[in-house]
Amino acid sequence: MPGPSGRWDGGAASGPSSSMSPMASQPDRPIFIIGCPRSGTTLLQLMLHSHQRIAIPTETRFLLQAYNSRRSFGDLRDPANRRALAEWITGRKETKFGDLGLDPREVVEEIVAGPPTMGSALGIVFRAYARKYGKPRWGDKRPSYFKHVDVLRRLWPDAQFVHLIRDGRDCVASLKEMPWYTGSVYHAISAWREAIDYGRKHARTLGPDSYYELQYERLVADPAAELAELCRFLGEEFDPQMTEPQEIARLTVPPKKTWHERTQDAVTTERVRSWEHRLEPWEIALAETVLGSRLRAYGYELSGEGGRPSPGHLARYARVALRRRNIRCKRLIRDRIIRYREPGPVACLLGQPEYDVAASA
């Protein structure tokens, strides 16, 4: 469905020039929050969702699944295939579409009537969520998106990415305590290292108009200053309501997610350096040995606690890191093979002239 101006409200299929300032860029560019799990991405999501112009839901978990299954839906120029995709998104419990509070029938019909690409169909869902709150701009949050920026850029070439970075030792300590985390300390350490390395790559390839980093410790110490800078990057005016995310958290964070209960309190620095009493000496030693240069690069001082990790711990970490790297390589190879057999383009076409109702009337 077109917006009030007759223009399709969504991400364009081609991003702005890197020479353009954020304020001069399109006001409806998608925003994606990325980072190592337990970096504070939920807090940042709530802060951005508190902005009067931005709507970002909790993790939806249908975006990557839909993209990876794109061949099964066929050529989306066929309205029947768009309907099948729309019903898959809105009808499967595991996609968490129900958490958005949208009318599935309305969303299905909007996708069927919309542009014939995967990015357009997914963008329509997020746009409907933003419209529910009377906001013109949407985004999504999922920590693991840092590994899939290439996919997100295919779907929304003009997207902006906000990478939240937290002391890796705090991330590891927090992951250990999560009821849903099934990995080991070795996996947690590897995940933080991967997030940092991917971030360095994204900074080089995306540039300052599309990629932005901020640190959790600075964010919680001075929310107003850090969020003002973030808003400048996004091309938005700073909204003071962003500094009180606990207000929206009390309305949107489910009680069952006990690991997010602190988001319902005022922003605080009390969890900074909590790794000092949450990690065992050998875990600190391993994390600081493996992540040392990366920690120092972001101003995190090394404690030296635990001394040198044992050869056994180092060997086990190396095996885990290698296994994770092989999985990533296989994913990339699989995706590149599928790209050669795609039934059609995937980039979002919302906002393009051929879909501008007012222009074609």
C-alpha positions in Angstrom: 0.0 0.0 0.0 1.3 3.5 -0.8 1.9 6.1 1.9 0.0 9.4 2.2 2.2 10.9 -0.5 1.5 8.1 -3.0 5.2 7.0 -2.7 6.0 3.5 -1.6 7.5 3.8 2.0 10.5 1.6 2.2 14.2 1.2 1.4 15.3 2.1 -2.1 17.0 -0.3 -4.4 20.1 1.8 -4.6 21.9 3.5 -1.8 23.0 7.1 -1.7 26.5 8.3 -2.7 29.1 8.0 0.0 29.7 11.7 -0.4 26.3 12.6 0.9 25.8 13.5 4.5 23.5 11.4 6.6 20.9 14.2 6.9 20.8 14.4 3.1 20.2 10.7 2.6 16.8 9.1 2.3 14.8 9.5 5.5 13.4 6.0 5.4 16.6 3.9 5.1 16.4 0.6 7.1 18.4 0.5 10.4 20.0 -2.8 11.5 21.4 -3.3 15.0 24.3 -5.8 15.1 26.8 -7.0 17.6 28.0 -10.0 19.6 25.2 -11.5 21.6 24.8 -9.9 25.1 26.4 -6.7 23.9 23.4 -4.6 24.9 21.7 -4.8 21.5 18.2 -5.1 23.2 18.9 -1.9 25.2 19.9 -0.1 22.0 16.8 -1.5 20.2 14.6 -0.1 22.9 16.4 3.3 22.8 15.9 3.6 19.1 12.3 2.3 19.3 11.7 5.1 21.8 12.5 7.7 19.0 9.4 9.4 17.7 10.3 8.5 14.1 11.8 5.0 14.4 10.2 1.6 15.1 12.4 -1.4 15.8 10.7 -4.7 17.0 12.3 -7.4 19.1 13.9 -10.2 17.1 11.6 -11.4 14.4 13.6 -14.4 13.0 11.9 -14.5 9.7 14.2 -12.4 7.6 17.1 -14.7 7.1 14.9 -17.8 6.9 12.9 -16.3 4.1 16.0 -15.2 2.2 17.6 -18.7 2.5 14.3 -20.3 1.3 13.8 -17.9 -1.6 14.1 -20.5 -4.3 11.2 -22.5 -2.8 8.9 -19.5 -3.3 9.7 -19.2 -7.0 9.5 -16.1 -9.2 7.8 -13.4 -7.1 6.5 -11.7 -10.2 3.7 -14.2 -9.9 1.2 -12.9 -7.4 0.5 -16.5 -6.3 4.1 -16.9 -5.2 4.1 -13.6 -3.3 1.0 -14.9 -1.5 2.8 -18.1 -0.6 5.7 -16.1 0.8 3.4 -13.8 2.7 1.5 -16.7 4.2 4.7 -18.4 5.2 5.9 -15.2 7.0 2.6 -14.6 8.8 1.6 -18.2 9.4 4.6 -19.9 11.0 5.0 -19.6 14.8 8.7 -19.9 14.6 9.0 -16.7 12.5 7.6 -14.7 15.6 5.4 -12.7 13.3 2.7 -12.9 15.9 4.9 -10.8 18.3 4.5 -7.8 16.0 0.8 -7.4 16.7 -0.2 -7.0 13.1 -3.2 -8.3 11.2 -1.8 -11.2 9.1 -4.5 -10.9 6.5 -3.8 -7.3 5.9 -0.1 -7.9 5.6 -0.6 -10.8 3.2 -2.7 -8.6 0.9 -0.2 -5.8 1.1 2.7 -8.1 0.1 0.6 -9.6 -2.8 -0.1 -6.0 -4.1 3.5 -4.9 -3.6 6.7 -5.0 -5.6 7.8 -8.5 -6.7 11.0 -9.0 -4.8 12.0 -10.6 -1.5 13.3 -7.3 0.0 10.1 -5.6 -0.9 7.9 -8.3 0.8 10.0 -8.3 3.9 10.2 -4.5 4.0 6.4 -4.3 3.8 6.2 -6.3 7.1 8.5 -4.0 8.9 6.9 -0.9 7.4 3.5 -2.1 8.6 5.0 -2.5 12.1 6.3 1.1 12.0 3.0 2.3 10.7 1.3 0.8 13.7 3.2 3.2 15.8 2.7 6.1 13.4 6.4 6.2 12.5 8.0 6.6 9.1 11.2 4.6 9.6 11.8 1.0 10.5 14.7 -1.3 11.5 15.5 -4.7 12.9 17.7 -6.1 15.6 19.5 -9.4 15.8 23.0 -9.8 17.1 24.0 -12.5 14.5 23.2 -10.1 11.7 26.9 -9.1 11.8 27.6 -12.2 9.9 24.9 -11.5 7.3 25.5 -7.9 6.3 26.1 -9.0 2.8 22.6 -10.5 2.7 21.0 -7.5 4.2 22.7 -5.2 1.7 21.4 -7.4 -1.1 17.9 -6.9 0.2 18.2 -3.3 1.2 21.3 -1.7 -0.5 20.8 1.6 1.3 20.6 0.1 4.8 22.4 1.6 7.7 24.2 -0.6 10.3 24.8 0.2 14.0 27.3 -2.0 15.6 27.2 -2.0 19.4 30.5 -3.2 20.9 30.9 -4.3 24.6 34.0 -5.6 26.5 34.3 -9.1 25.2 34.9 -10.5 28.7 31.5 -9.1 29.8 29.8 -10.7 26.7 31.4 -14.0 27.5 30.4 -13.8 31.2 26.8 -12.9 30.3 26.5 -15.6 27.6 27.5 -18.3 30.1 24.5 -17.4 32.3 21.9 -17.4 29.5 19.3 -20.2 29.7 19.1 -20.3 25.9 22.8 -20.4 25.3 24.1 -23.9 24.4 27.6 -23.0 23.4 30.8 -23.2 25.6 33.1 -20.5 26.8 35.2 -21.2 23.8 32.3 -20.5 21.5 31.5 -17.3 23.3 35.0 -16.0 23.0 35.1 -16.9 19.3 31.8 -15.1 18.8 33.1 -11.8 20.1 36.2 -12.1 18.1 34.2 -12.8 15.0 31.9 -9.8 15.7 34.9 -7.5 15.9 36.6 -8.8 12.8 33.4 -8.6 10.8 33.0 -5.1 12.1 36.4 -4.1 10.8 35.5 -5.5 7.4 32.2 -3.6 7.4 33.8 -0.4 8.3 36.1 -0.7 5.3 33.5 -1.8 2.8 30.4 0.2 3.8 31.9 3.5 4.8 30.8 6.1 7.3 27.5 6.8 5.8 26.3 3.2 6.2 28.2 1.8 9.2 28.5 3.1 12.7 30.1 1.8 15.9 29.4 2.7 19.4 30.5 1.2 22.7 28.2 -0.1 25.4 30.3 1.4 28.2 30.0 4.9 26.8 26.4 4.5 25.9 25.3 3.6 29.5 27.7 6.2 31.0 26.3 9.1 28.9 23.2 8.0 26.9 22.3 11.5 25.7 25.7 12.3 24.2 26.1 8.9 22.6 22.6 8.8 21.2 22.8 12.3 19.9 25.9 11.2 17.8 24.0 8.1 16.7 21.1 10.2 15.5 23.4 12.4 13.6 24.7 9.3 11.7 21.1 8.2 11.1 20.1 11.6 9.8 17.5 12.1 12.6 17.0 14.7 15.3 17.9 13.5 18.8 14.8 12.6 20.8 15.4 12.9 24.6 12.9 10.0 25.1 15.6 7.7 23.9 17.5 8.0 27.2 14.6 6.4 29.0 14.1 3.1 27.3 12.7 1.5 30.4 9.4 3.1 29.6 8.9 1.2 26.4 10.6 -1.9 27.8 7.9 -2.2 30.4 5.4 -2.4 27.6 7.2 -4.6 25.1 9.6 -6.9 26.9 7.9 -10.2 27.7 8.2 -11.2 31.4 9.4 -14.7 30.3 12.6 -13.1 29.0 14.1 -12.8 32.4 17.5 -12.1 31.0 16.1 -8.7 29.7 14.6 -7.7 33.1 17.2 -5.0 33.6 16.0 -3.1 30.6 12.9 -2.2 32.7 15.1 -0.1 35.0 16.9 3.1 34.4 20.1 2.9 32.3 23.0 2.2 34.6 26.8 1.4 34.4 26.6 -1.3 37.1 27.2 -4.2 34.7 30.4 -2.6 33.3 33.4 -4.9 34.2 31.1 -7.4 35.9 33.3 -10.1 34.3 35.7 -9.6 37.1 33.5 -11.6 39.4 31.6 -13.7 36.9 34.5 -15.4 35.1 36.9 -17.9 36.5 40.6 -17.0 36.3 41.3 -19.5 33.5 38.5 -18.1 31.5 39.8 -14.5 31.9 43.3 -15.7 30.9 42.0 -17.4 27.8 39.8 -14.5 26.8 42.6 -11.9 27.3 45.1 -14.1 25.4 42.8 -14.7 22.4 41.2 -11.3 22.3 44.0 -9.1 23.7 44.8 -6.9 20.8 41.1 -6.4 19.9 40.3 -5.5 23.5 43.1 -3.0 23.7 42.0 -1.5 20.4 38.8 -0.4 22.0 40.4 0.8 25.2 39.7 -2.3 27.4 42.5 -2.8 29.8 43.9 -6.3 30.3 44.0 -7.6 33.9 46.6 -10.3 33.4 44.6 -12.5 35.8 45.1 -16.2 35.5 48.5 -15.9 33.7 49.0 -17.9 30.6 46.2 -20.2 29.6 47.0 -23.9 29.4 47.9 -25.5 26.1 44.7 -27.6 26.5 42.5 -24.6 26.7 44.2 -22.9 23.8 43.9 -26.1 21.7 40.3 -26.5 22.4 39.6 -22.9 21.5 41.5 -23.3 18.2 39.3 -26.3 17.3 36.1 -24.5 18.1 37.2 -21.4 16.1 38.2 -23.5 13.1 34.9 -25.3 13.2 33.0 -22.1 13.3 35.0 -20.7 10.4 34.3 -23.8 8.3 30.6 -23.4 8.9 30.7 -19.7 7.8 32.6 -20.7 4.7 30.1 -23.3 3.8 27.3 -20.8 4.3 28.9 -18.4 1.9 29.6 -21.0 -0.7 26.0 -22.3 -0.5 24.6 -18.8 -0.8 26.7 -18.0 -3.8 25.6 -21.1 -5.6 22.0 -20.3 -4.9 22.5 -16.8 -6.3 23.2 -18.2 -9.7 19.8 -20.0 -9.6 17.7 -17.2 -8.2 14.3 -16.9 -9.8 14.5 -13.1 -9.8 16.0 -10.0 -8.2 15.8 -9.7 -4.4 16.5 -6.0 -3.7 13.8 -3.9 -2.2 11.8 -1.9 -4.8 9.7 0.1 -2.4 10.1 3.8 -3.3 11.0 3.2 -6.9 9.3 5.3 -9.6 7.6 2.3 -11.3 5.9 1.6 -8.0 5.0 5.3 -7.3 1.2 5.3 -7.5 1.0 9.1 -7.7 3.4 9.2 -10.7 1.6 6.5 -12.6 -1.9 7.9 -12.0 
